[in-house]
Amino acid sequence: MLIGKSFKTKTILLLLTYFSNLTFIYFYGVDIPFWDQWDSEANLYIAYESNTLTLNEFFIPHNEHRIVLTKFFNLLIFILNNGWSPKLGMYIQASLLICTVSVWIHFVGINSKNSLKYTLSIVLSSIIISLPYYWESILWSFMNSYYFMILLSFIAHVLYLKRMNLSVLLLLILLQSLLILNITSGILCIFTTLGLSIYFTIKLKSKRYLYNILISFQLFLVFLQYKIWVVIPDHNKYRISDLSELIEAVEKIFSWPFPSEIFSYLIFLILLYSILSKLVFSWNTKSISNYFIVLNALFVWISLQLFAIAYGRGNSYVYSSRYLLFYSLFFLVFIEYISFLLKNINFAPKFILSISALYVVFLFQFTFSESIHLMNLHSGKRMEAKLLLEKSKNLNSIELRNISGELHPDPNRVYQVIMNPYLKPFHKWYTF
C-alpha cells in the first residue's frame, strides 16, 4: 500500500518509529550514568546545585567538542525532573531523531510526484531509525550531541528552499552557530551551506544582500572554528596515518552493512552511473531545480561526515555503533540522490527498490546477529553494576573498584559523584 502524503498516515508511522526506540530503551536501558557522564555531566549538575554555575561551564570543551546544546538540554531535563535520571534522558532524546525524520520526509515530499518513491523514502527512513544497530547512542543519554548535529544540519540545508527573508536569515545564523558549538564535525555543514549561499547569491537577483550577510557570517564561523579548535594528542592514535589506511577505512564504512567491502565500490559505481546518465540523457542547466541543488549539498555533507569518521577513527574501530547511524543516513540520502538522477530511466524504480530491499535485509541481519547481542551484553553489565551499587552496605571507593569497571575507569570518581553533598539528594537512579 502506498503511503502518499497523508498527514495522519505519516504521523502514525513516525509514532511507531518513536515507540520502537522507546521499547528498546525500556528493555535495555539502565538508569545509571555511564563513562563521560560521571565527569562532564556530573560537574554541570554539581555546579548548578552549588550555585556556582556560570556561562563558561557550557563552553568548556569535552574532548574535541563543545557540546553546548547537550549541556543545556541535559540540564533542562535535570531541572524539570528535579533530579538526575539517565534513562529519562534516553527517552527524551529519542524524539530528536523523529524530528530529523520529519524534516527529511518534508524535504523529499517537496519534489516527490511519484507515490512509490515517496513511500519508499518514508518506509526506509522509518526502518533506519527503528532498528537498534546504533544502540550506543540510543542507550547513552550523553550522546544527543550527534542527534542535535544531524537534526540541525538537515534543517539548515532544507531552509534554503524557503524564500530568503530576514527571518530565514536569522534562523540560518542561529542554527549554524549552534552547529559550531556542538561537535567539531558541525563545521562540515557550514562548508556545504556556504556553497549553497554562494550559489543562490549568483543565481538570484533579489535579496542578494541577505545572502551576502549570510556568507560573511559563515566565513566568520569557519574562522571561529579554527580559533577554538581543540586537539587531544592522545586521540592521534585513532587517526589514519597514510592514504592506504584512509582507503581501507573508506571501504569499510561505505560497504556497511553489506558482508563484503566490494560493496563500497558498487556504491561508487552506481553513483557514477547515475551522474553520467543524468549528464547524457537529461541534463539541462536551465532546468536545474533548487531542490536538486540542496539535495547535492546534503549528499556532499553526509559524505563528508563519513570521510571525517574514516580520517578520525580509521586506525581504530569504524564499526563502533555510535557511528553507524551516519552510515545508514548516507544510504538514505544516497537513494534519494540516485532516484533523482535516474528519474527518467525506465528501469530505475525497480532498480532502486531492489537496492533498498537488499540494504534493509543486511541491516536486519547485522542488527539481530551483532547489535542485539552487544546490547544485551553491555546492558547486563551495567545492570549488574547498578545492583551491586544498590546492595553495597558500605559504599566506598575501595569497594567500588570491583563494580565501576563498566561505568567509569576511576572508581574514586564514581564514589565522589554518588556521595557529593550537592548532588546526593538528586540521584533519581540510586537509592541510598
N, C-alpha and C positions, 0 to 999 in steps of 0.2 A: 504494500500500500504506500502511495506517495504521500509525504507529509505536507508538501506545499508550504504556503506561508500563513497557515492558520496560527494565530497567536495562542489559542488555547492548547493546540497540539504541541507547539514548541515549548510552552510553559510546562506542560506535563512531563515532556521528555527531559527538560532541564532539571525539574524537581527530582525525577527518578535518578538522574546523574548525580545530583547533590546527595540524595539519600543513600546511594551506593557508597559514597565516600564516608558518610556518617556511620554506615553499617560496619565498614572496616575499622573505623576509629573505635566504635563501641566494643567490638570483639577483640581487637588487637592493641588498641591504645592503652597505655599505662599512665596513670595520673601521678607522674613523678618527673622532676627535672632531669635533663639529660645533657651531659657534656658541657657545652658552652653556656647553657642556661645557669649553671652554678656560678658562673663568672659574670659575664656582661649583664644578663637579665637580672640576676640576683642583686648586683650592685645598683641597678636602676631602682629597684623596689626599696632597697635599704635607704638609698638617698632620698627617695620620696617620703618614706615613713619617718625619717630622722630630720625632715625639713631642711636638708642640705642640697636638694636637687637644684641644679642650675641648667640653663640652656646649653651650656658647654657639654654637659653629660650626654646629650643626644648626638653630639657631633664627634665624640671620641671614636677613633677608628676601631673597628673589630676586624682583626687581621687586615686584609687589603680594603675592606669595605667600611662604609659609614653607617649603614642600616638605620638611618634616621626614622624612616617610616615604620620599620619593625618595632623600634623602641617606643614610638608614640602609640602605635597600635596595641602592643602588649601592655603598656602602662594603662591605657584606657580600659582594657579588659580587666586588669587588676583592680582598678578603681571601681568599676561598675559591679564587679563580683565581690568587692571588699575582701580580696584575698587572692592568693596565687594558686591557680589550678591549671597545670599544663594541658590537661585533657580538654578543658573548656576551650583553650586556645586552639586546639586541633579542630574542634567542631566549628568554631567561628571562622578560622582562616580558610576552611574548605569553600566557603562562599565566594572567595576571591576568584577561584578557578571557574566557578559558574558564571561570574560576571565576565570573565575572559571569553568563555564560550558564547555568551550572549552577544558580545561585541563582534566576535567572528561571524556568527550567524547573521547578524545585521549587515555586516560588510559583504558577505557572499550574496545575500539577498538583494543587494543593490543592483547587481549585474546579472542575476540569475533569472533567465526566461525559461530555463529547462527544469521542470519539476523533478526529473530523475537526478540531475546533477545536484540540485539544491537538497534533495532528500539524502543523497549520498554524503554530502558535506556535513549535514546535521547529525546523521547517524554515526559517521566516522568520528566526529569531534566528541560525541557523547561517549562512545566506546573508549576513546583515548583517555578521557578524563575519569571514566568509571573504574577502569582496571587499576589495581594497586601495585603495578610494577615499579612505580616511583614512591614506594612505601616509606622511605626515609623522610620525604617531605610531608607525607600525609600524617605520620605518627610522631612528628617532632614540631612542636608549636613555635620553635625558633626559626623555622625555615621559610616563613612567609615573605622574606625579602625576595626570594625567587618569584613567588606568586605576584608580588607587587610589581616587580620589574616586567614580567610578562604582560600583566594587565595594562600598565601604563604605556608600554611600548605599542601594544595593539591600538589603544585609544589614540595615542599620539599620531600614528600613521593614518587611521581612519578619519581623523579630523580634517585632513587635507581634502577630503571630498566635500566638506562644507564650504559654503561661500565665505570667503575671508572677510571678517569684520573685527572690530575691537574685542568683542567677547571671545571669539575663536582665538585671536592672537594671545590674549591674556591666559586663556586656558592652556594653550600650547606652551607658553612660557612657564606656567606653573608645573605642568606635567614633566617637562624636560628638566626643570630644576630639581624636582623630586627624584628623577632618574639618576642624576649625578650624585645625589645624597643618599642613594640606596645601596646598590652594589656596583663594583667597578665596571662591569661589562655594560652598565647602563649607557656608557659613552657610545656604544655601538648604535644605539637608537638615535643619538644626536647626529652621528655621521650620516645615517640614511635619511633622516628627516631634513637635515641640512641640504642634501641632494634634492629632496622634494621642494624645499623652499627656493632653491636656485632655479629649478625647472619652472615652477609656476611664476616666478618673477619674470622670467624670459617670455613665457607663453602668454600670460595675462597682461592686458593693458591697464586694467583698473586695479586699484588697491595695491599697486606695486610698493608704495611707501610702507605698507604694513608688513609685506614680505621682507623688505629691506631691514626693517626694525628687527624682525624675527631672525634673519640671517646674522645680523650684528650680535644679537643675544646668544645665538647658537655658537658663534665663534668665541664669544666670551666664555661660554660653558666649557668648550674644548680647552681653552687656556686655563680655566679654573681647575678642571680635572687634572691637567698636567701639574699644577702647583700643589694640589692636595693629594697627589698620588702617593700611596703608601707601599713600600717594598718590604716584604717579610723575607729576609735572607734564608731562613730555614725552609721556605717553600720553593726555593730554586731547584731542589732535588726532584720536584714533581714535574718540572717543565722539560720540554723536549730540548735536546742539545744539538741536533743536526736535522737536515732535510729528510733523511731516511726515517728517523723517528716520527717526524711530522706526518709523512706519507702513511706510515703504519698506523698511527693514531686515527688519521682521517679515514682509512679503510675500515677500521673497527667501528667508528662512530656512524658512518653513513651506511654501513651494512646491517646495523642493528634494526630489528630483532631477528633478521634472517640468519640461517645457520652458517653461512659462509661469507667471507669478506669479498668474494667475487660479486656479490650483490651490490656493493658500493659502486662498482664500475657499471653495472647495469643501470643504476640510478642515474649516473652521469651520462650514459649513452641515451637513455630515454629523454633526459633534459636536452641534450644536444640535438637529438632528432626533432623534438618538439619546436625548438627555436628555429632550426633550419626549415622545417615545414611551414612555419609562420612566415619566414622570410621569403620562401619560394612561392607559396600558393596564395597567401592572403595579406601580405604586408602592404600597408598603405599609411604613410606617415601623416596624412591629413586626417585620418580617422582614428588616430590613437586616442583612446579614452583615458580620462583621468583615473578611472578605476584600474586600468591596466598599469598605469604609472605607479599608483600606490601599491598595487599587488607586487610589482617589481621590487619596490623598496622594502616591502615586508619580507619578500623572499630573500633578498640580499641580507636583511637584518638577521633573520633566523639562521641563515647560512653562516654569517659571521660569528654568531653565538657558538655554533658547533666548532668552527675553526679556533675560536678562543679557548674552548674546552680542550681541543686537541693540543694546542700550544701549552696551556697552563697545566694540564694534567696528563699529557701524553706519555710521560715517563712514570706514571702511576697507574691507577685503575680507572679507565674511562667508562667502565660499565657500572660505576657506583650509582645506586638508584636515584640519588638526588639530581643526576644529570639526564636521566632517561626521559623525563618529561619534555625536555628541549628537543631530543631526537624525534619523538613522536609528533611534536608540534611542527618540526621541519617537514615531516611527511605530509601532515595536514595541509600546510601551505603549498608544498610541492604538488600535491594532487590538484589543488585549485589552479595553480600556475600552469601546469601542462594541460589541464582541461580548457583553460582559456586559449592557449596556443593552438590546440588541436580541435577547436570547436567546429571548424569547417571540414574536418576529416571524417568520413563516413564510419570508419571502424572505431573511432575514438571512444564513444561511450562504453562499449563492451570492453575495450582495452583497459580503460581507467577503472571500470568496475572490477575487472579481473585482478589488477594490481592491488587495489584496495582490499579485496577479499583475501588475497594471499597475505597481505600485511597483517590483517586482523587475525588470521589463523595463526601466524607465527607470534603475534603479540599475545594471544591467549596461551599459546604453548609456552612462551617464556614466563608469563605470569604464573601459571599453575605448576610449572616444573621447577622454577627457581625462586621467584619472588615470594610466593606464599610460604615456602619452606623457610626462607630467611626472615620473613615477617614473624612467623611462629617462633623461630629460634631467639630472635632479639627481644620480642615481647615477653617470652618466657623468662629470659634472663633478667629483664627489668622488673617483671612481676616478682620474681624470686628475691631480688634485691629489696624491693618495696616491702615484702612480707617480713624479711629478716630485720629491716629497719624498724618496722612496727612492733616486732616481737622482742626487740632488744630491751633488756631491763636497765642496763647502764650504758646509755649512749655516749660513747667517747671515740676519739679519733683512732685509738688502737683497735677497738672492736670493729670500727668501720673499715679497717684495712682489708678484711675478708669479704666485705659487702660491696664496696663502692667501685670495684673494677669496671663494671658495666656502665656506671653512671658518670664517673669522673676519675682521671688518673691520680688525683690527690685526695686521699681520704680526709686529710685535715681540712681541706676546703669544704667538703660535704658537711663535716661536723660544724664548721664555723657558720655556714649558711643556715643550717637547721636550727642552731642554738642562738643565732643573732637576736639580741633583745628587741630590735625594731621589727624584724621580720617574723619572729617566732609566733606571734598571735595570728599571723595571716597565712600560715601554711594550710591551705584547704586540702592538700593532698596527703597530709601527715597528721596522725593522731598521737598526741603526747600522753 
